[in-house]
Amino acid sequence: MINQKSRLAGVLLAILVAVFGGATTVSATPATPVTVQAECGDTSGFDEAALGSLPPEASETYDLIQQGGPYPYPQDDTVFQNREQLLPLCDSGYYHEYTVETPGSSDRGARRIVKGEGDEYFYTADHYESFVLVTV
């Protein structure tokens, strides 16, 4: 009986991914959530924000990325690990992170732009707890 339920849960999961795509969370049992992450390059499940609608410092960081630096912090242009798995799952080294200055902050602050090798840009204002896809 349990094997049959497991197979049914797997079939339902595959149907959800096929219909909805992107990251989908389902529960095989109430205590066992299963998350299917978007494939590398699939940005279809993200809210979008125009670069001009973000804080002006985000545009400054975007311009620095386009110029290839120099960057204000040694952590800029380093590999972003996607440990939170909120971005599409890609090979290590696919994403790089860049600081978006926060006026009045004594450190780097929480704001970042994360760039993918496919030229997709993500903005986070809350240190990787959420992302929007940046449109230019």
C-alpha positions in Angstrom: 0.0 0.0 0.0 2.8 2.4 0.9 4.6 1.6 -2.4 1.5 2.4 -4.4 1.1 5.7 -2.5 4.7 6.6 -3.2 4.3 5.8 -7.0 1.1 7.9 -7.0 2.9 10.8 -5.3 5.7 10.6 -7.9 3.2 10.6 -10.8 1.4 13.6 -9.3 4.7 15.4 -8.9 5.7 14.8 -12.5 2.3 16.1 -13.6 2.7 19.2 -11.5 6.1 19.9 -12.9 4.9 19.3 -16.5 1.9 21.6 -16.0 3.3 24.4 -13.9 7.1 24.1 -14.4 9.5 25.9 -12.2 9.8 25.3 -8.4 6.7 23.4 -7.1 6.3 22.2 -3.6 4.1 19.2 -2.8 3.8 16.9 0.2 4.0 13.2 -0.2 2.9 13.1 3.5 2.1 16.2 5.6 5.6 15.9 7.3 7.6 15.3 4.1 7.6 18.3 1.7 9.2 17.7 -1.7 10.5 20.6 -3.8 11.2 20.4 -7.5 13.5 23.2 -8.5 13.5 25.0 -11.8 16.1 23.8 -14.3 19.1 26.0 -15.1 18.1 29.0 -17.1 14.4 28.7 -16.4 13.3 32.1 -15.0 9.6 31.7 -15.8 8.5 31.5 -12.1 10.1 34.7 -11.0 8.5 38.1 -10.5 10.1 40.7 -12.6 11.4 44.2 -11.8 12.7 46.7 -14.2 16.2 47.9 -13.3 15.0 51.4 -13.1 12.4 50.5 -10.5 15.1 49.2 -8.1 17.2 51.5 -5.9 19.6 53.6 -7.9 22.5 51.8 -6.5 21.4 48.6 -8.3 21.8 50.5 -11.6 25.3 51.5 -10.5 26.2 47.9 -9.7 24.7 46.7 -13.0 26.8 49.3 -14.9 30.0 48.0 -13.0 29.1 44.4 -14.0 28.8 45.5 -17.7 32.2 47.2 -17.5 33.8 44.3 -15.8 34.6 46.2 -12.6 36.5 47.4 -10.7 34.2 46.4 -7.8 34.1 48.0 -4.4 34.3 44.8 -2.3 36.6 41.8 -2.7 33.5 39.5 -2.4 32.1 41.0 -5.6 32.3 38.9 -8.8 32.8 35.7 -6.7 30.8 32.5 -7.2 27.3 32.6 -5.7 26.6 29.1 -4.3 22.8 29.2 -4.4 22.7 27.4 -1.1 19.2 28.6 -0.5 18.2 27.0 -3.8 15.9 29.8 -4.6 17.4 30.3 -8.1 17.3 27.7 -10.8 19.6 24.9 -10.2 22.8 25.3 -12.2 26.3 24.0 -12.1 28.7 25.5 -9.6 30.2 28.7 -10.9 27.2 29.6 -13.0 26.2 32.5 -10.7 28.3 35.4 -9.5 27.3 37.9 -6.8 27.7 41.7 -6.6 27.1 44.1 -3.8 24.4 46.8 -4.2 25.5 49.6 -1.9 23.1 50.4 1.0 23.5 54.1 1.9 24.2 54.5 5.6 25.2 50.9 6.1 28.5 50.3 7.9 29.1 47.0 6.0 28.0 45.6 2.6 24.4 45.5 3.6 21.9 42.9 2.4 21.3 44.0 -1.2 22.9 42.0 -4.1 22.7 41.4 -7.7 23.3 37.8 -8.8 24.2 37.3 -12.4 23.9 34.0 -14.3 26.1 32.9 -17.2 23.0 33.1 -19.4 22.9 36.9 -18.7 20.0 36.7 -16.3 20.2 39.1 -13.4 18.5 38.6 -10.0 18.1 41.2 -7.3 17.7 40.5 -3.6 17.1 43.2 -1.0 17.1 40.7 1.9 20.3 38.8 1.6 19.2 35.9 -0.5 15.8 35.3 1.2 14.0 36.3 -2.0 14.8 37.3 -5.5 13.2 39.2 -8.4 14.3 38.8 -12.1 15.8 42.1 -13.3 14.7 43.3 -16.7 16.8 45.8 -18.4 
